[in-house]
Amino acid sequence: MQTLICGSLAFDTIMVFQDHFKNHILPEKIHMLSVAFLVPELRREWGGTAGNIAYNLKMLGGDPMIMATVGSDFGPYRARLATLGIAQDCIREIADAYTAQAFITTDLADNQITAFHPGAMSFSHHNHVADAPAARFGVIAPDGREGMLQHALEFAQAGIPYLFDPGQGLPMLTGPEILSFLEGARFFAVNDYEATLLEEKTGMTLAALANRVEAAIVTRGGEGSTILTGGHTVHIPAVPAAAIVDPTGCGDAYRGGLLYGLAQGWDWTKCGQLASLMGSIKIAHRGGQNHVLTRDEIDQRFHQAFGQRLA
């Protein structure tokens, strides 16, 4: 089953400041802030929610199709996707724009200062769901605001079920807009902070919002995740990680596992368990797409964690 993932493709430039921000920011001078941080450690990672989700789904043997807008600097990422065998038919290049980019500076306490340039992502409404006729399931992940709204409408018109995954795009949506997404969505997925934001923006409880869809998925970091469906709550434990290295992209890895399970017709417990495992695998590696495992290796880890096989 081909899954059309509407969302961002981005370059993440990550810099590490070998000290603590608090030692260099004077509270009484915050109104006239002018600071510079020496960052001897720098790396550039492949990122974007659509790219990360597709990476994990492909690793499991799924069939992802990315729908995104990118800039004239996208060449290296395009070559990577070709190597991975991820379809690029719905990736549109905007000639006079840069690909979306995040510039993240992290200190020794894992505090982060991030600047995000949306670039070509702002033109996501130039893409249309009809351009992916083989799609049987959809994902609306953080993207250009107009594009997110448009793609939700197009999924609904085409009768294609979709997962609403607002993530970092949630603050730019109003309460009525969120409810409009849920009208067409089959599922939605958020982390625990985003769940609270959903409640505040809509004026509805999480349970009430979950009743508008078949299932609501809430990830809670080291506390695992919960899936609200049919008036019941399924509790999914976190899988202990080999190491806690970098949380970037863990939520996307979780969604990759979830989408694979849904495509296989699994029950919610098994879907959530695979999703949890994928997040655990990812967190032991830097960046959103540097964990490399075969399907058999993932199957073995799943068996170790939950006593059953993926097949």
Secondary structure as the mmCIF struct_conf table of DSSP 4:
data_model
#
loop_
_struct_conf.conf_type_id
_struct_conf.id
_struct_conf.beg_label_comp_id
_struct_conf.beg_label_asym_id
_struct_conf.beg_label_seq_id
_struct_conf.end_label_comp_id
_struct_conf.end_label_asym_id
_struct_conf.end_label_seq_id
STRN STRN1 GLN A 2 CYS A 6
BEND BEND1 GLY A 7 GLY A 7
STRN STRN2 ALA A 10 VAL A 16
BEND BEND2 GLN A 18 ASP A 19
HELX_RH_3T_P HELX_RH_3T_P1 PHE A 21 ASN A 23
TURN_TY1_P TURN_TY1_P1 HIS A 24 HIS A 24
HELX_RH_3T_P HELX_RH_3T_P2 PRO A 27 MET A 32
STRN STRN3 GLU A 41 GLY A 47
HELX_RH_AL_P HELX_RH_AL_P1 THR A 49 LEU A 60
TURN_TY1_P TURN_TY1_P2 GLY A 61 GLY A 61
STRN STRN4 ASP A 63 GLY A 71
TURN_TY1_P TURN_TY1_P3 SER A 72 ASP A 73
HELX_RH_AL_P HELX_RH_AL_P2 GLY A 75 LEU A 84
TURN_TY1_P TURN_TY1_P4 GLY A 85 GLY A 85
STRN STRN5 ALA A 87 ILE A 94
TURN_TY1_P TURN_TY1_P5 ALA A 95 ASP A 96
BEND BEND3 ALA A 97 ALA A 97
HELX_LH_PP_P HELX_LH_PP_P1 TYR A 98 THR A 99
STRN STRN6 ALA A 100 THR A 106
TURN_TY1_P TURN_TY1_P6 LEU A 108 ALA A 109
STRN STRN7 GLN A 112 HIS A 117
HELX_RH_3T_P HELX_RH_3T_P3 GLY A 119 HIS A 126
HELX_RH_3T_P HELX_RH_3T_P4 VAL A 129 ASP A 131
TURN_TY1_P TURN_TY1_P7 PRO A 133 ALA A 134
STRN STRN8 ALA A 135 ILE A 140
BEND BEND4 PRO A 142 PRO A 142
HELX_RH_AL_P HELX_RH_AL_P3 ARG A 145 ALA A 158
TURN_TY1_P TURN_TY1_P8 GLY A 159 GLY A 159
STRN STRN9 TYR A 162 PHE A 164
HELX_RH_3T_P HELX_RH_3T_P5 GLY A 167 MET A 172
BEND BEND5 LEU A 173 LEU A 173
HELX_RH_AL_P HELX_RH_AL_P4 GLY A 175 GLY A 184
BEND BEND6 ARG A 186 ARG A 186
STRN STRN10 PHE A 187 ASN A 191
HELX_RH_AL_P HELX_RH_AL_P5 ASP A 192 THR A 202
TURN_TY1_P TURN_TY1_P9 GLY A 203 GLY A 203
BEND BEND7 MET A 204 MET A 204
HELX_RH_AL_P HELX_RH_AL_P6 LEU A 206 ALA A 210
TURN_TY1_P TURN_TY1_P10 ASN A 211 ARG A 212
BEND BEND8 VAL A 213 GLU A 214
STRN STRN11 ALA A 215 THR A 219
HELX_RH_3T_P HELX_RH_3T_P6 GLY A 221 GLU A 223
STRN STRN12 SER A 225 THR A 229
TURN_TY1_P TURN_TY1_P11 GLY A 230 GLY A 231
STRN STRN13 HIS A 232 ILE A 236
HELX_LH_PP_P HELX_LH_PP_P2 PRO A 237 ALA A 241
BEND BEND9 ALA A 242 ALA A 242
TURN_TY1_P TURN_TY1_P12 THR A 248 GLY A 249
HELX_RH_AL_P HELX_RH_AL_P7 CYS A 250 GLN A 264
TURN_TY1_P TURN_TY1_P13 GLY A 265 GLY A 265
HELX_RH_AL_P HELX_RH_AL_P8 TRP A 268 ILE A 283
TURN_TY1_P TURN_TY1_P14 ALA A 284 ALA A 284
BEND BEND10 HIS A 285 GLN A 289
HELX_RH_AL_P HELX_RH_AL_P9 ARG A 295 PHE A 306
BEND BEND11 GLY A 307 GLN A 308
#
